């Protein structure tokens, strides 16, 4: 992927590191969008935040 990203960045005239960051973001967003966990990740994140509030 690094070679392909570098070639694409050169052909588009964009910063290669920025292009790789955008591609990684898109890959992560796709993975989250395709995740089928019925909100368990969100619930777990909310539980962590509530635990921090209780400790204060």
PDBQT receptor file of N, H, CA, C and O in Angstrom, charges set to zero:
ATOM      1  N   UNK A   1       0.812  -1.201   0.000  1.00  0.00    +0.000 N 
ATOM      2  CA  UNK A   1       0.000   0.000   0.000  1.00  0.00    +0.000 C 
ATOM      3  C   UNK A   1       0.859   1.270   0.000  1.00  0.00    +0.000 C 
ATOM      4  O   UNK A   1       0.496   2.235  -0.672  1.00  0.00    +0.000 OA
ATOM      5  N   UNK A   2       1.977   1.308   0.722  1.00  0.00    +0.000 N 
ATOM      6  H   UNK A   2       2.272   0.524   1.268  1.00  0.00    +0.000 HD
ATOM      7  CA  UNK A   2       2.753   2.555   0.736  1.00  0.00    +0.000 C 
ATOM      8  C   UNK A   2       3.184   3.002  -0.666  1.00  0.00    +0.000 C 
ATOM      9  O   UNK A   2       3.131   4.188  -0.989  1.00  0.00    +0.000 OA
ATOM     10  N   UNK A   3       3.605   2.054  -1.481  1.00  0.00    +0.000 N 
ATOM     11  H   UNK A   3       3.648   1.090  -1.218  1.00  0.00    +0.000 HD
ATOM     12  CA  UNK A   3       4.045   2.416  -2.829  1.00  0.00    +0.000 C 
ATOM     13  C   UNK A   3       2.871   2.948  -3.653  1.00  0.00    +0.000 C 
ATOM     14  O   UNK A   3       3.005   3.954  -4.350  1.00  0.00    +0.000 OA
ATOM     15  N   UNK A   4       1.736   2.282  -3.575  1.00  0.00    +0.000 N 
ATOM     16  H   UNK A   4       1.627   1.464  -3.009  1.00  0.00    +0.000 HD
ATOM     17  CA  UNK A   4       0.553   2.711  -4.320  1.00  0.00    +0.000 C 
ATOM     18  C   UNK A   4       0.080   4.086  -3.837  1.00  0.00    +0.000 C 
ATOM     19  O   UNK A   4      -0.309   4.930  -4.644  1.00  0.00    +0.000 OA
ATOM     20  N   UNK A   5       0.114   4.305  -2.528  1.00  0.00    +0.000 N 
ATOM     21  H   UNK A   5       0.430   3.619  -1.873  1.00  0.00    +0.000 HD
ATOM     22  CA  UNK A   5      -0.303   5.589  -1.975  1.00  0.00    +0.000 C 
ATOM     23  C   UNK A   5       0.642   6.698  -2.430  1.00  0.00    +0.000 C 
ATOM     24  O   UNK A   5       0.204   7.804  -2.744  1.00  0.00    +0.000 OA
ATOM     25  N   UNK A   6       1.936   6.396  -2.465  1.00  0.00    +0.000 N 
ATOM     26  H   UNK A   6       2.291   5.497  -2.210  1.00  0.00    +0.000 HD
ATOM     27  CA  UNK A   6       2.911   7.383  -2.894  1.00  0.00    +0.000 C 
ATOM     28  C   UNK A   6       2.708   7.737  -4.369  1.00  0.00    +0.000 C 
ATOM     29  O   UNK A   6       2.767   8.908  -4.743  1.00  0.00    +0.000 OA
ATOM     30  N   UNK A   7       2.473   6.734  -5.194  1.00  0.00    +0.000 N 
ATOM     31  H   UNK A   7       2.426   5.783  -4.890  1.00  0.00    +0.000 HD
ATOM     32  CA  UNK A   7       2.230   6.988  -6.615  1.00  0.00    +0.000 C 
ATOM     33  C   UNK A   7       0.953   7.802  -6.818  1.00  0.00    +0.000 C 
ATOM     34  O   UNK A   7       0.922   8.726  -7.630  1.00  0.00    +0.000 OA
ATOM     35  N   UNK A   8      -0.088   7.456  -6.082  1.00  0.00    +0.000 N 
ATOM     36  H   UNK A   8      -0.063   6.705  -5.422  1.00  0.00    +0.000 HD
ATOM     37  CA  UNK A   8      -1.352   8.190  -6.191  1.00  0.00    +0.000 C 
ATOM     38  C   UNK A   8      -1.181   9.635  -5.725  1.00  0.00    +0.000 C 
ATOM     39  O   UNK A   8      -1.667  10.562  -6.372  1.00  0.00    +0.000 OA
ATOM     40  N   UNK A   9      -0.492   9.822  -4.607  1.00  0.00    +0.000 N 
ATOM     41  H   UNK A   9      -0.096   9.069  -4.081  1.00  0.00    +0.000 HD
ATOM     42  CA  UNK A   9      -0.262  11.174  -4.089  1.00  0.00    +0.000 C 
ATOM     43  C   UNK A   9       0.529  12.007  -5.096  1.00  0.00    +0.000 C 
ATOM     44  O   UNK A   9       0.217  13.176  -5.319  1.00  0.00    +0.000 OA
ATOM     45  N   UNK A  10       1.539  11.411  -5.695  1.00  0.00    +0.000 N 
ATOM     46  H   UNK A  10       1.793  10.461  -5.514  1.00  0.00    +0.000 HD
ATOM     47  CA  UNK A  10       2.334  12.136  -6.690  1.00  0.00    +0.000 C 
ATOM     48  C   UNK A  10       1.486  12.498  -7.901  1.00  0.00    +0.000 C 
ATOM     49  O   UNK A  10       1.601  13.604  -8.427  1.00  0.00    +0.000 OA
ATOM     50  N   UNK A  11       0.641  11.584  -8.345  1.00  0.00    +0.000 N 
ATOM     51  H   UNK A  11       0.547  10.685  -7.917  1.00  0.00    +0.000 HD
ATOM     52  CA  UNK A  11      -0.174  11.862  -9.529  1.00  0.00    +0.000 C 
ATOM     53  C   UNK A  11      -1.240  12.927  -9.241  1.00  0.00    +0.000 C 
ATOM     54  O   UNK A  11      -1.632  13.675 -10.138  1.00  0.00    +0.000 OA
ATOM     55  N   UNK A  12      -1.706  12.993  -7.989  1.00  0.00    +0.000 N 
ATOM     56  H   UNK A  12      -1.388  12.386  -7.261  1.00  0.00    +0.000 HD
ATOM     57  CA  UNK A  12      -2.714  13.985  -7.614  1.00  0.00    +0.000 C 
ATOM     58  C   UNK A  12      -2.102  15.296  -7.135  1.00  0.00    +0.000 C 
ATOM     59  O   UNK A  12      -2.779  16.321  -7.058  1.00  0.00    +0.000 OA
ATOM     60  N   UNK A  13      -0.806  15.247  -6.812  1.00  0.00    +0.000 N 
ATOM     61  H   UNK A  13      -0.256  14.414  -6.874  1.00  0.00    +0.000 HD
ATOM     62  CA  UNK A  13      -0.140  16.440  -6.292  1.00  0.00    +0.000 C 
ATOM     63  C   UNK A  13      -0.531  16.769  -4.873  1.00  0.00    +0.000 C 
ATOM     64  O   UNK A  13      -0.653  17.939  -4.510  1.00  0.00    +0.000 OA
ATOM     65  N   UNK A  14      -0.731  15.722  -4.053  1.00  0.00    +0.000 N 
ATOM     66  H   UNK A  14      -0.632  14.772  -4.348  1.00  0.00    +0.000 HD
ATOM     67  CA  UNK A  14      -1.103  15.936  -2.655  1.00  0.00    +0.000 C 
ATOM     68  C   UNK A  14      -0.028  15.372  -1.729  1.00  0.00    +0.000 C 
ATOM     69  O   UNK A  14       0.839  14.610  -2.157  1.00  0.00    +0.000 OA
ATOM     70  N   UNK A  15      -0.095  15.748  -0.481  1.00  0.00    +0.000 N 
ATOM     71  H   UNK A  15      -0.799  16.367  -0.133  1.00  0.00    +0.000 HD
ATOM     72  CA  UNK A  15       0.831  15.268   0.533  1.00  0.00    +0.000 C 
ATOM     73  C   UNK A  15       0.600  13.772   0.757  1.00  0.00    +0.000 C 
ATOM     74  O   UNK A  15      -0.513  13.367   1.090  1.00  0.00    +0.000 OA
ATOM     75  N   UNK A  16       1.643  12.940   0.578  1.00  0.00    +0.000 N 
ATOM     76  H   UNK A  16       2.548  13.269   0.308  1.00  0.00    +0.000 HD
ATOM     77  CA  UNK A  16       1.465  11.489   0.742  1.00  0.00    +0.000 C 
ATOM     78  C   UNK A  16       1.017  11.080   2.146  1.00  0.00    +0.000 C 
ATOM     79  O   UNK A  16       0.204  10.168   2.294  1.00  0.00    +0.000 OA
ATOM     80  N   UNK A  17       1.538  11.743   3.170  1.00  0.00    +0.000 N 
ATOM     81  H   UNK A  17       2.199  12.484   3.051  1.00  0.00    +0.000 HD
ATOM     82  CA  UNK A  17       1.139  11.399   4.542  1.00  0.00    +0.000 C 
ATOM     83  C   UNK A  17      -0.330  11.732   4.786  1.00  0.00    +0.000 C 
ATOM     84  O   UNK A  17      -1.042  10.982   5.453  1.00  0.00    +0.000 OA
ATOM     85  N   UNK A  18      -0.775  12.854   4.244  1.00  0.00    +0.000 N 
ATOM     86  H   UNK A  18      -0.197  13.463   3.701  1.00  0.00    +0.000 HD
ATOM     87  CA  UNK A  18      -2.183  13.222   4.392  1.00  0.00    +0.000 C 
ATOM     88  C   UNK A  18      -3.075  12.210   3.671  1.00  0.00    +0.000 C 
ATOM     89  O   UNK A  18      -4.133  11.835   4.176  1.00  0.00    +0.000 OA
ATOM     90  N   UNK A  19      -2.646  11.777   2.505  1.00  0.00    +0.000 N 
ATOM     91  H   UNK A  19      -1.786  12.082   2.095  1.00  0.00    +0.000 HD
ATOM     92  CA  UNK A  19      -3.427  10.791   1.755  1.00  0.00    +0.000 C 
ATOM     93  C   UNK A  19      -3.528   9.481   2.530  1.00  0.00    +0.000 C 
ATOM     94  O   UNK A  19      -4.604   8.889   2.613  1.00  0.00    +0.000 OA
ATOM     95  N   UNK A  20      -2.416   9.029   3.095  1.00  0.00    +0.000 N 
ATOM     96  H   UNK A  20      -1.542   9.510   3.028  1.00  0.00    +0.000 HD
ATOM     97  CA  UNK A  20      -2.432   7.782   3.876  1.00  0.00    +0.000 C 
ATOM     98  C   UNK A  20      -3.341   7.931   5.089  1.00  0.00    +0.000 C 
ATOM     99  O   UNK A  20      -4.071   7.000   5.430  1.00  0.00    +0.000 OA
ATOM    100  N   UNK A  21      -3.308   9.082   5.740  1.00  0.00    +0.000 N 
ATOM    101  H   UNK A  21      -2.715   9.838   5.463  1.00  0.00    +0.000 HD
ATOM    102  CA  UNK A  21      -4.191   9.312   6.895  1.00  0.00    +0.000 C 
ATOM    103  C   UNK A  21      -5.658   9.261   6.489  1.00  0.00    +0.000 C 
ATOM    104  O   UNK A  21      -6.485   8.695   7.204  1.00  0.00    +0.000 OA
ATOM    105  N   UNK A  22      -5.980   9.850   5.343  1.00  0.00    +0.000 N 
ATOM    106  H   UNK A  22      -5.308  10.309   4.762  1.00  0.00    +0.000 HD
ATOM    107  CA  UNK A  22      -7.360   9.824   4.866  1.00  0.00    +0.000 C 
ATOM    108  C   UNK A  22      -7.783   8.397   4.540  1.00  0.00    +0.000 C 
ATOM    109  O   UNK A  22      -8.895   7.982   4.867  1.00  0.00    +0.000 OA
ATOM    110  N   UNK A  23      -6.889   7.648   3.894  1.00  0.00    +0.000 N 
ATOM    111  H   UNK A  23      -5.986   7.985   3.629  1.00  0.00    +0.000 HD
ATOM    112  CA  UNK A  23      -7.209   6.259   3.560  1.00  0.00    +0.000 C 
ATOM    113  C   UNK A  23      -7.406   5.418   4.816  1.00  0.00    +0.000 C 
ATOM    114  O   UNK A  23      -8.312   4.586   4.864  1.00  0.00    +0.000 OA
ATOM    115  N   UNK A  24      -6.581   5.620   5.820  1.00  0.00    +0.000 N 
ATOM    116  H   UNK A  24      -5.845   6.295   5.781  1.00  0.00    +0.000 HD
ATOM    117  CA  UNK A  24      -6.735   4.888   7.085  1.00  0.00    +0.000 C 
ATOM    118  C   UNK A  24      -8.045   5.256   7.770  1.00  0.00    +0.000 C 
ATOM    119  O   UNK A  24      -8.736   4.389   8.304  1.00  0.00    +0.000 OA
ATOM    120  N   UNK A  25      -8.385   6.539   7.754  1.00  0.00    +0.000 N 
ATOM    121  H   UNK A  25      -7.824   7.243   7.320  1.00  0.00    +0.000 HD
ATOM    122  CA  UNK A  25      -9.645   6.979   8.347  1.00  0.00    +0.000 C 
ATOM    123  C   UNK A  25     -10.824   6.326   7.640  1.00  0.00    +0.000 C 
ATOM    124  O   UNK A  25     -11.753   5.836   8.281  1.00  0.00    +0.000 OA
ATOM    125  N   UNK A  26     -10.774   6.326   6.305  1.00  0.00    +0.000 N 
ATOM    126  H   UNK A  26     -10.019   6.724   5.785  1.00  0.00    +0.000 HD
ATOM    127  CA  UNK A  26     -11.858   5.725   5.537  1.00  0.00    +0.000 C 
ATOM    128  C   UNK A  26     -11.986   4.234   5.843  1.00  0.00    +0.000 C 
ATOM    129  O   UNK A  26     -13.093   3.707   5.952  1.00  0.00    +0.000 OA
ATOM    130  N   UNK A  27     -10.853   3.564   5.980  1.00  0.00    +0.000 N 
ATOM    131  H   UNK A  27      -9.953   3.991   5.892  1.00  0.00    +0.000 HD
ATOM    132  CA  UNK A  27     -10.876   2.138   6.302  1.00  0.00    +0.000 C 
ATOM    133  C   UNK A  27     -11.492   1.901   7.679  1.00  0.00    +0.000 C 
ATOM    134  O   UNK A  27     -12.288   0.980   7.859  1.00  0.00    +0.000 OA
ATOM    135  N   UNK A  28     -11.123   2.732   8.644  1.00  0.00    +0.000 N 
ATOM    136  H   UNK A  28     -10.476   3.481   8.498  1.00  0.00    +0.000 HD
ATOM    137  CA  UNK A  28     -11.683   2.601   9.996  1.00  0.00    +0.000 C 
ATOM    138  C   UNK A  28     -13.171   2.906  10.005  1.00  0.00    +0.000 C 
ATOM    139  O   UNK A  28     -13.950   2.196  10.640  1.00  0.00    +0.000 OA
ATOM    140  N   UNK A  29     -13.569   3.965   9.299  1.00  0.00    +0.000 N 
ATOM    141  H   UNK A  29     -12.936   4.542   8.782  1.00  0.00    +0.000 HD
ATOM    142  CA  UNK A  29     -14.986   4.329   9.246  1.00  0.00    +0.000 C 
ATOM    143  C   UNK A  29     -15.801   3.210   8.621  1.00  0.00    +0.000 C 
ATOM    144  O   UNK A  29     -16.909   2.921   9.075  1.00  0.00    +0.000 OA
ATOM    145  N   UNK A  30     -15.269   2.583   7.593  1.00  0.00    +0.000 N 
ATOM    146  H   UNK A  30     -14.370   2.817   7.224  1.00  0.00    +0.000 HD
ATOM    147  CA  UNK A  30     -15.969   1.473   6.946  1.00  0.00    +0.000 C 
ATOM    148  C   UNK A  30     -16.115   0.297   7.910  1.00  0.00    +0.000 C 
ATOM    149  O   UNK A  30     -17.168  -0.338   7.972  1.00  0.00    +0.000 OA
ATOM    150  N   UNK A  31     -15.054   0.013   8.658  1.00  0.00    +0.000 N 
ATOM    151  H   UNK A  31     -14.199   0.528   8.608  1.00  0.00    +0.000 HD
ATOM    152  CA  UNK A  31     -15.109  -1.094   9.614  1.00  0.00    +0.000 C 
ATOM    153  C   UNK A  31     -16.163  -0.835  10.690  1.00  0.00    +0.000 C 
ATOM    154  O   UNK A  31     -16.908  -1.743  11.059  1.00  0.00    +0.000 OA
ATOM    155  N   UNK A  32     -16.228   0.395  11.194  1.00  0.00    +0.000 N 
ATOM    156  H   UNK A  32     -15.622   1.132  10.894  1.00  0.00    +0.000 HD
ATOM    157  CA  UNK A  32     -17.233   0.725  12.198  1.00  0.00    +0.000 C 
ATOM    158  C   UNK A  32     -18.636   0.665  11.609  1.00  0.00    +0.000 C 
ATOM    159  O   UNK A  32     -19.569   0.192  12.259  1.00  0.00    +0.000 OA
ATOM    160  N   UNK A  33     -18.781   1.141  10.387  1.00  0.00    +0.000 N 
ATOM    161  H   UNK A  33     -18.024   1.525   9.860  1.00  0.00    +0.000 HD
ATOM    162  CA  UNK A  33     -20.093   1.130   9.744  1.00  0.00    +0.000 C 
ATOM    163  C   UNK A  33     -20.581  -0.296   9.502  1.00  0.00    +0.000 C 
ATOM    164  O   UNK A  33     -21.780  -0.569   9.560  1.00  0.00    +0.000 OA
ATOM    165  N   UNK A  34     -19.651  -1.192   9.235  1.00  0.00    +0.000 N 
ATOM    166  H   UNK A  34     -18.677  -0.970   9.188  1.00  0.00    +0.000 HD
ATOM    167  CA  UNK A  34     -20.017  -2.572   8.958  1.00  0.00    +0.000 C 
ATOM    168  C   UNK A  34     -20.119  -3.428  10.221  1.00  0.00    +0.000 C 
ATOM    169  O   UNK A  34     -20.563  -4.575  10.165  1.00  0.00    +0.000 OA
ATOM    170  N   UNK A  35     -19.710  -2.872  11.346  1.00  0.00    +0.000 N 
ATOM    171  H   UNK A  35     -19.349  -1.941  11.392  1.00  0.00    +0.000 HD
ATOM    172  CA  UNK A  35     -19.785  -3.615  12.607  1.00  0.00    +0.000 C 
ATOM    173  C   UNK A  35     -21.250  -3.817  12.979  1.00  0.00    +0.000 C 
ATOM    174  O   UNK A  35     -22.058  -2.896  12.861  1.00  0.00    +0.000 OA
ATOM    175  N   UNK A  36     -21.583  -4.995  13.417  1.00  0.00    +0.000 N 
ATOM    176  H   UNK A  36     -20.927  -5.744  13.512  1.00  0.00    +0.000 HD
ATOM    177  CA  UNK A  36     -22.954  -5.292  13.791  1.00  0.00    +0.000 C 
ATOM    178  C   UNK A  36     -22.956  -5.774  15.237  1.00  0.00    +0.000 C 
ATOM    179  O   UNK A  36     -23.123  -6.962  15.514  1.00  0.00    +0.000 OA
ATOM    180  N   UNK A  37     -22.767  -4.837  16.138  1.00  0.00    +0.000 N 
ATOM    181  H   UNK A  37     -22.631  -3.873  15.913  1.00  0.00    +0.000 HD
ATOM    182  CA  UNK A  37     -22.683  -5.228  17.544  1.00  0.00    +0.000 C 
ATOM    183  C   UNK A  37     -23.887  -4.721  18.340  1.00  0.00    +0.000 C 
ATOM    184  O   UNK A  37     -23.880  -4.784  19.570  1.00  0.00    +0.000 OA
ATOM    185  N   UNK A  38     -24.895  -4.231  17.671  1.00  0.00    +0.000 N 
ATOM    186  H   UNK A  38     -24.900  -4.180  16.672  1.00  0.00    +0.000 HD
ATOM    187  CA  UNK A  38     -26.131  -3.766  18.325  1.00  0.00    +0.000 C 
ATOM    188  C   UNK A  38     -25.875  -2.724  19.409  1.00  0.00    +0.000 C 
ATOM    189  O   UNK A  38     -26.577  -2.690  20.420  1.00  0.00    +0.000 OA
ATOM    190  N   UNK A  39     -24.864  -1.868  19.197  1.00  0.00    +0.000 N 
ATOM    191  H   UNK A  39     -24.294  -1.895  18.376  1.00  0.00    +0.000 HD
ATOM    192  CA  UNK A  39     -24.599  -0.785  20.129  1.00  0.00    +0.000 C 
ATOM    193  C   UNK A  39     -23.779  -1.158  21.334  1.00  0.00    +0.000 C 
ATOM    194  O   UNK A  39     -23.636  -0.340  22.243  1.00  0.00    +0.000 OA
ATOM    195  N   UNK A  40     -23.231  -2.361  21.385  1.00  0.00    +0.000 N 
ATOM    196  H   UNK A  40     -23.347  -3.025  20.646  1.00  0.00    +0.000 HD
ATOM    197  CA  UNK A  40     -22.472  -2.767  22.558  1.00  0.00    +0.000 C 
ATOM    198  C   UNK A  40     -21.216  -1.925  22.753  1.00  0.00    +0.000 C 
ATOM    199  O   UNK A  40     -20.831  -1.634  23.885  1.00  0.00    +0.000 OA
ATOM    200  N   UNK A  41     -20.568  -1.527  21.638  1.00  0.00    +0.000 N 
ATOM    201  H   UNK A  41     -20.881  -1.763  20.718  1.00  0.00    +0.000 HD
ATOM    202  CA  UNK A  41     -19.380  -0.686  21.777  1.00  0.00    +0.000 C 
ATOM    203  C   UNK A  41     -19.745   0.645  22.403  1.00  0.00    +0.000 C 
ATOM    204  O   UNK A  41     -19.031   1.133  23.279  1.00  0.00    +0.000 OA
ATOM    205  N   UNK A  42     -20.848   1.240  21.966  1.00  0.00    +0.000 N 
ATOM    206  H   UNK A  42     -21.428   0.844  21.254  1.00  0.00    +0.000 HD
ATOM    207  CA  UNK A  42     -21.271   2.511  22.525  1.00  0.00    +0.000 C 
ATOM    208  C   UNK A  42     -21.628   2.357  23.993  1.00  0.00    +0.000 C 
ATOM    209  O   UNK A  42     -21.265   3.206  24.807  1.00  0.00    +0.000 OA
ATOM    210  N   UNK A  43     -22.322   1.304  24.339  1.00  0.00    +0.000 N 
ATOM    211  H   UNK A  43     -22.617   0.615  23.677  1.00  0.00    +0.000 HD
ATOM    212  CA  UNK A  43     -22.695   1.079  25.728  1.00  0.00    +0.000 C 
ATOM    213  C   UNK A  43     -21.463   0.905  26.603  1.00  0.00    +0.000 C 
ATOM    214  O   UNK A  43     -21.417   1.404  27.727  1.00  0.00    +0.000 OA
ATOM    215  N   UNK A  44     -20.464   0.195  26.084  1.00  0.00    +0.000 N 
ATOM    216  H   UNK A  44     -20.502  -0.210  25.171  1.00  0.00    +0.000 HD
ATOM    217  CA  UNK A  44     -19.232  -0.004  26.843  1.00  0.00    +0.000 C 
ATOM    218  C   UNK A  44     -18.528   1.330  27.054  1.00  0.00    +0.000 C 
ATOM    219  O   UNK A  44     -18.002   1.583  28.138  1.00  0.00    +0.000 OA
ATOM    220  N   UNK A  45     -18.509   2.178  26.045  1.00  0.00    +0.000 N 
ATOM    221  H   UNK A  45     -18.936   1.972  25.165  1.00  0.00    +0.000 HD
ATOM    222  CA  UNK A  45     -17.884   3.489  26.174  1.00  0.00    +0.000 C 
ATOM    223  C   UNK A  45     -18.627   4.335  27.204  1.00  0.00    +0.000 C 
ATOM    224  O   UNK A  45     -18.002   5.039  27.997  1.00  0.00    +0.000 OA
ATOM    225  N   UNK A  46     -19.945   4.267  27.194  1.00  0.00    +0.000 N 
ATOM    226  H   UNK A  46     -20.452   3.695  26.550  1.00  0.00    +0.000 HD
ATOM    227  CA  UNK A  46     -20.723   5.024  28.168  1.00  0.00    +0.000 C 
ATOM    228  C   UNK A  46     -20.483   4.514  29.581  1.00  0.00    +0.000 C 
ATOM    229  O   UNK A  46     -20.423   5.308  30.520  1.00  0.00    +0.000 OA
ATOM    230  N   UNK A  47     -20.346   3.202  29.748  1.00  0.00    +0.000 N 
ATOM    231  H   UNK A  47     -20.395   2.557  28.985  1.00  0.00    +0.000 HD
ATOM    232  CA  UNK A  47     -20.067   2.628  31.063  1.00  0.00    +0.000 C 
ATOM    233  C   UNK A  47     -18.738   3.128  31.603  1.00  0.00    +0.000 C 
ATOM    234  O   UNK A  47     -18.624   3.415  32.794  1.00  0.00    +0.000 OA
ATOM    235  N   UNK A  48     -17.740   3.234  30.750  1.00  0.00    +0.000 N 
ATOM    236  H   UNK A  48     -17.833   3.001  29.782  1.00  0.00    +0.000 HD
ATOM    237  CA  UNK A  48     -16.429   3.712  31.179  1.00  0.00    +0.000 C 
ATOM    238  C   UNK A  48     -16.547   5.148  31.674  1.00  0.00    +0.000 C 
ATOM    239  O   UNK A  48     -15.984   5.497  32.711  1.00  0.00    +0.000 OA
ATOM    240  N   UNK A  49     -17.281   5.981  30.935  1.00  0.00    +0.000 N 
ATOM    241  H   UNK A  49     -17.739   5.697  30.092  1.00  0.00    +0.000 HD
ATOM    242  CA  UNK A  49     -17.453   7.378  31.345  1.00  0.00    +0.000 C 
ATOM    243  C   UNK A  49     -18.193   7.470  32.672  1.00  0.00    +0.000 C 
ATOM    244  O   UNK A  49     -17.830   8.293  33.512  1.00  0.00    +0.000 OA
ATOM    245  N   UNK A  50     -19.217   6.654  32.886  1.00  0.00    +0.000 N 
ATOM    246  H   UNK A  50     -19.512   5.986  32.203  1.00  0.00    +0.000 HD
ATOM    247  CA  UNK A  50     -19.952   6.680  34.139  1.00  0.00    +0.000 C 
ATOM    248  C   UNK A  50     -19.073   6.250  35.301  1.00  0.00    +0.000 C 
ATOM    249  O   UNK A  50     -19.191   6.790  36.401  1.00  0.00    +0.000 OA
ATOM    250  N   UNK A  51     -18.192   5.286  35.068  1.00  0.00    +0.000 N 
ATOM    251  H   UNK A  51     -18.096   4.848  34.174  1.00  0.00    +0.000 HD
ATOM    252  CA  UNK A  51     -17.284   4.843  36.104  1.00  0.00    +0.000 C 
ATOM    253  C   UNK A  51     -16.340   5.939  36.541  1.00  0.00    +0.000 C 
ATOM    254  O   UNK A  51     -16.012   6.053  37.722  1.00  0.00    +0.000 OA
ATOM    255  N   UNK A  52     -15.903   6.742  35.594  1.00  0.00    +0.000 N 
ATOM    256  H   UNK A  52     -16.169   6.649  34.634  1.00  0.00    +0.000 HD
ATOM    257  CA  UNK A  52     -15.005   7.858  35.929  1.00  0.00    +0.000 C 
ATOM    258  C   UNK A  52     -15.744   8.892  36.755  1.00  0.00    +0.000 C 
ATOM    259  O   UNK A  52     -15.169   9.452  37.688  1.00  0.00    +0.000 OA
ATOM    260  N   UNK A  53     -16.998   9.159  36.439  1.00  0.00    +0.000 N 
ATOM    261  H   UNK A  53     -17.465   8.704  35.680  1.00  0.00    +0.000 HD
ATOM    262  CA  UNK A  53     -17.773  10.146  37.170  1.00  0.00    +0.000 C 
ATOM    263  C   UNK A  53     -18.026   9.670  38.595  1.00  0.00    +0.000 C 
ATOM    264  O   UNK A  53     -17.994  10.463  39.535  1.00  0.00    +0.000 OA
ATOM    265  N   UNK A  54     -18.277   8.371  38.752  1.00  0.00    +0.000 N 
ATOM    266  H   UNK A  54     -18.303   7.726  37.988  1.00  0.00    +0.000 HD
ATOM    267  CA  UNK A  54     -18.536   7.835  40.088  1.00  0.00    +0.000 C 
ATOM    268  C   UNK A  54     -17.307   7.914  40.973  1.00  0.00    +0.000 C 
ATOM    269  O   UNK A  54     -17.429   8.059  42.190  1.00  0.00    +0.000 OA
ATOM    270  N   UNK A  55     -16.125   7.822  40.383  1.00  0.00    +0.000 N 
ATOM    271  H   UNK A  55     -16.025   7.705  39.394  1.00  0.00    +0.000 HD
ATOM    272  CA  UNK A  55     -14.879   7.839  41.161  1.00  0.00    +0.000 C 
ATOM    273  C   UNK A  55     -14.562   9.238  41.667  1.00  0.00    +0.000 C 
ATOM    274  O   UNK A  55     -13.818   9.388  42.635  1.00  0.00    +0.000 OA
ATOM    275  N   UNK A  56     -15.117  10.269  41.024  1.00  0.00    +0.000 N 
ATOM    276  H   UNK A  56     -15.722  10.146  40.237  1.00  0.00    +0.000 HD
ATOM    277  CA  UNK A  56     -14.806  11.649  41.417  1.00  0.00    +0.000 C 
ATOM    278  C   UNK A  56     -15.503  12.051  42.646  1.00  0.00    +0.000 C 
ATOM    279  O   UNK A  56     -15.344  13.182  43.104  1.00  0.00    +0.000 OA
TER     280      UNK A  56
